Amino acid sequence: MPGWTRSLVRSHAQAAAAVELYTVPFYTTVMTSIKDQDSDAYKIMHGVLIEEMMHLQLAANLCLALDTIPAFQFPSYELDVPYVRPGIVLNADMGPLNSSTLGAMLAIETPEEVVHDNIHKTSPSFPYSSIGEMYDALLSGIVEVGASTFRWSTRNQQARWADQGYPQIIKNYHDAYEAVEAIKAQGEGGRLVGNLVKPYKISDFPVDTKYQMNNRLPTGSQGVPYKEIYLKEYSHYSRFLKIQEDALPPVYSGIENPHHPANSVLEGKFISMMTSLNAIWGGGAGGLSPDDLWKYALNAMRESAQAATICWKSGVIPNWLHF
């Protein structure tokens, strides 16, 4: 296995951004299949998606700090994520909330300690068995190559939420470390309480207060205040365990029909979202400000969720892209 290079570090950062993006259509598809939006399962999925957008922002900022761009690609759920063991994140079947999709979501958010692999890897010994392992390796790669060899540019980096206990703008290695720790803590859980014993409990994977996400608008921002995230004191893995422990709520069913008019609307909204995201971290488009582009991206994401709901209500499985 070759050692770390600047190029390999940058491609790991891009893979991290891709992973964070890839969860969004999958989790949104599952969330919108839930009929009762007041159910715990729906509220859990909604909160997880907000945090995934934070993770996407942090991973994209990390790309810029490491002298590259995220270059978001339209997800393909038939291919593997670079550097991650096959079957993790991608290869997920789009469908409603059920034992299969819930199992896939648990696999995505599996803590490093659960996979019983070499935790905190220091070499690029991919494929990695968890997303956390990939992030650990990325940090080690920065150190081995030399943090001073990167420019740590903050140009086009984004900080779209207020009052976080961790940095959103990544100006140095310490900021990168803290951003990665926040992503890992929210997804997998922080320092574990006691010894892990199966069956795992929700309380086994808490999120340290420092890394819990505050869903608040930046000072001076206009708009409707954000809702607080449900069960943010527990990791995504814990929250998915709760869904597993509870009786699954009623969901919509559907058939594969990518050419259905409802899916055509969904695809258009997702294309708008992708275009906005690439413009935000790529330096803008058509003279639009980052603020305007972020608003377009968030509106496109909300409208994508609404379109996915219409797909389910129309009896078809949401298909985000079929070309």
Helices and strands as residue ranges (DSSP letters): H 6-32, H 40-65, H 99-108, H 112-115, H 131-145, G 147-149, H 173-188, G 202-204, G 209-211, H 236-245, H 261-282, H 290-313
